[in-house]
Structure formats: structure tokens, C-alpha cells
Amino acid sequence: MRYSNFFIPTLKEEPTEAEIPSHSLCLRAGLIRKVASGIYSFLPLGFRVLRKIEDIVRDEMNKAGAIELLLPAIQPSELWIKSGRWSEYGPEMFRLKDRSNRDFCLGPTHEELITYLAYLDIKSYKDLPINLYQIQVKFRDEIRPRYGLLRAREFIMKDAYSFCRDEEELDEVYKKMYRAYSRILERIGLNFKVVEAKTGVIGGKYSHEFIVLAKNGEEKIVYCPGCNYSSGYELSRFVPGNNKDSRDEEKPGFEERVGEVFTPDITTIESLVQFLKVPVDRIVKTILLKDKENNIYAFLLGGERELNIGKAQDFLNKELKMIGEEDVENNLNSTGLNIGYLGPINLPCHIKILADNSIKKRKNFVVGANKKNYHLINVNYPRDFVVDSWGDFSYPVPGDICINCGSKLEFERGIEVGHIFKLGEKYSLKLEAKFLDKDGKLKPFVMGCYGIGISRIMAAAIEQLHDDKGIVWPSAIAPFAAEIVVTNPQDDRLTKVAEEIYSSLTGFGVEVIYDDRDTSPGIKFKDADLMGIPLKIIIGKKFLDKGKIEVEFRKNSHKEELIPADISGIVRYINQSL
């Protein structure tokens, strides 16, 4: 491909709308252009990258025994109403009406549609297991589209759906998809983690997320370097690493007397730490939550930790909501509670106290006095208050310990690019999708769901692999394997060599772009680095002086010199860059 015949509208300036490197580089390198908030056109260079990602995904899905099809993007409301998700999915769903005033949506996902297909055409256990997949555009009306392709309203995704006889059969398909997704990311060349995750609005019993590590990623993950444990931040299980008071070794079992301290307008952990000159883990904070019946629960945890409401809800098997100042003023005046000065001592008896495991061994800590402008010091359990239940109600912090092997946990940020689910019978029961088993009985399909973001992988790869010059493409998805750069296209000796190398490489089937523009070598080099082409073949002064061409690796700027006739050597270096 000749640069002069291609379409690569690169940008010199940093786009003002870009918040993170991948968004900026997608725009600057001429991969995408914004049409509207969260909606992008893929330009030729970006489209080549998408197709390469698709090819890898398709190859691994086919090897795993999945079968490709294509479902409509527009879906009728009836199926979603029947599954219960028409109202559950909320404002993220793009909804529309046809000329007959019938309700439809632009598919954010395809569980309902694929289950309806199984209802129509899969009748017997002899047809199972079967795994069907598609690569298609999806639509989600994000409340705040941002980060370019990472939080878009229209995106390209591969989603697969398996239908099995029972959980045992589903386990086998699930493992195949787990391995296939791992191979996809390995083949692309990305550093990633697989973590246990919440199932969200998709539902089901069990799921894993595939996280590409990147410092600007929205996902926070926890993993153990000593074993294979890893988890999403919200679901992480751990042993508190700081579950010991700093004075325990000095004075084992020593408990000082409770004292009341005047703390005027001190209502945050940060201000209390400064005012009392105590470490943050000397403070135990009290957070109030209520359920739908307005029962109130007080959760106690260390000042250095944050309450994980999801864990609290799972523990009580109730939907919970945080109680704030407004709730107290409007509805809870009779309790005499003061937000900012809450504590476990002398709470109203109808409020149950649940304490995080991290404070179980702490001594002489600080709590609110349940009295405006006052805190209590030297509070101890069980001397000073009663706990109704102990549990894990917090997120992990540095220093916490792996629940499996005892190593210290580590933390990373990343980008979710894939998510696999064990759906069980959630959709098949609601949509009455059943098969005739070998015992002659009708049974609901046991389903799995497996999604991976094609356009998201493109952005995640850039977010993980870039430098101050631009993109550093993993070679498996680079738009071109090599770029020929002629420093002076007016010199016939240089252009003749460039044409010969270009012809030879294309004859070998190498994807090469020849920068034949009549512009300065500096601009050509900057554009090549910005676009992230793995190998530059430079034809310039060294050829005129020594009869040599240079090959330069994008990922480390390493250079080698070759004679132009050594095409096999050039191909060898291209393969090394791959």
C-alpha cells in the first residue's frame, strides 16, 4: 500500500476532548473520528486493526467448537418483557418504535434473541451442547460516554451463547471459553489477568472478567503473586493484614479508659486524624444503612477502609441504601443520631451492629460519641459495646493477605475486555426454551454467555502499549508489518531501491506501507512512530554513503543495517518484530 493512495489523516495537536492516551492516539493516528458523543467512525487504519482482532477471535472461537451466525441488531420488546429485562435494563437501552407504534430496542446484548432461536430450533439432547456466536455492533446509551472507544455508545463485540443439558456439560463449555479468551489475549500480546466478577444485569450464577492491565483502567483488581487467586475489587476475599493494634506488643491486652473528646466540626476521617494526631487505623467509623422496610444497620470498619455495600447486601440478603444527613433530618430525628459523630456505644437498641473482621483485634480506638462535636477515645470490644454479627464488609487495602496462601495481595488497574458467565436456566425458564432429554422429559437449557469487545481490545492495546511518540502496536494486530521510509523522494537512487524493496516484500505477502509522500523525513518518522508500525525500513543517507538500508524496531528503537538485496534478511527482521 502506498501512503499517497491511502487515507491516514493524522493530527499534530493533542485533541482537547481526549482524556486518556488511547483516546488521544486513536484520534491523532487517524484510526477513528468522532461522529457524536460516544459514536465513532473507524477510518481505514483503524479498520485494519479491527479486522485483525476479529480474525484472531474468530479463529479461536472456531477452534473451541463455536459456530458463527448473525442476529439482528434491532430486537422486539416482547422477548425482553418476557425475560423481565425491558424495565430492568434501564435508560442504557436505546428504545424505538416502528411505524405501527410497536416497541423495539437496539440490542445492548442478545440473550433474549438467542434463547428465542433455541426455543424455535433446538429440540433434542442430541443437538447439545451447542455454542453459537456472532461479531456485531452493540448499543448502550451510556450516561457519560468517555475515554473514546472504552466507554462508547456504539461498539463492536463478539458474543457467544452456549446451550447444554446440565451444569456438568456447561462446565466443559465454560472452560473451553476461558481457555479461548486467554489464547486470544496471548496471541495479541497483551498482559492480562482473569478475575472472579459480578454478573450484573446479565445475571447468572458465576462469571469471570478478562482484564488488560493499564494504569488508566477503570477496573481495580486484586491478585496474589504467591498463588493463582485473583478477583475484581468488589468480590475480593482476604484476611485483614493490619488486624493488630500497634500497641499489642508493647502492652498485651492493655485497655485504657474511655474518654470523651471535644471535636468541633470534625466530621471526616481525614480531619479527625489531623485533629487527634492519631493514625487512620486507630479510628473505627460507623456507617448506617437501611433496607426497604426502613430497618437500620450500623456497620463498623477501620478508618482506612471503605464499606463494600455489595458484601453487606449479600450478608443480609437485603437491598441496602446508605443513610445520610438528609435521611436523619427528615426521617430519623427521634433517634438522636448525628452523621459525622456516629459510634457503636449507646446506639438505639433497634439498630443492629455489624462489624468488619478487620477491627476484631484492635484496642483503644476512636469512635463517634453519637453526640454532636464529640468523639470517644480508648474504646474496646467487647468491653464497651456488643456486635450482633462479624463479617467481611470492606474492600481490601495494601497489606491485606491472600485467603488461600497467606501472601500479601497486590493491586492493579485494568480494562475489562471480556466477560464470561454461567447463566444457568435464567433465560431458558422465562422464555420457555426447552429440549427433550434422553429420559423423555422436557427440560430447560442450561446456558452460558461469553462476550469480548473487539473495538475495546483495540483501545486497551493502545492504553497498555504506547510511549511518548505514539502507539506501539503488538505485531499481531498492527495495521501494517513494516513501513518503507524514503528520506528524499526527489533522489532517483533512493526511490529506485524503495520500489524494488516494496515490490519484493509485497511479493512475499508482507503487509507493507510505502511512505512515498514528498515531505520531510522528520514528518515521515513522526507519523510512523505515531501509527506504531512495528518496523521501519529507512532508505536515505546510509544508502548513499555505504550502500546500506536501516531497519528500526518500533518497540525499542533498535537499528540494524542491511544491503538492499538482502530481502530475506529484511523479512527475517519483520518476522522478529512480529
Secondary structure, 3 states (H helix, E strand, C coil): CEHHHCCCCCCCCCCCCCCCHHHHHHHHCCCEEEEECCEEEECHHHHHHHHHHHHHHHHHHHHCCCEECCCCCEEEHHHHHHHCHHHHCHHHCEEEECCCCCEEEECCCCHHHHHHHHHHHCCEHHHCCEEEEEEEEEECCCCCCECHHHECCEEEEEEEEEEECCHHHHHHHHHHHHHHHHHHHHHHCCCEEEEECCCHHHCCCEEEEEEEECCCCCEEEEECCCCCCEEEHHHCCEECCCCCCCCCCCCCCCCCCCEEEECCCCCCHHHHHHHHCCCHHHEEEEEEEECCCCCEEEEEEECCCCECHHHHHHHHCCCCEECCHHHHHHHCHHHCCCCCCCCCCCCCCCCEEEEEHHHCCCCCEEEECCCCCEEEEEECCCCCCCCCEEECCECCCCCCEECCCCCECEEEEEEEEEEEEEEECHHHHHCCCEEECCCCCEEECEEEEEEEEHHHHHHHHHHHCEECCEECCCHHHCCCCEEEEECCCCCHHHHHHHHHHHHHHHHCCCCEEEECCCCCHHHHHHHHHHHCCCEEEEECHHHHHHCCEEEEECCCCCEEEECCCCHHHHHHHHHHHC
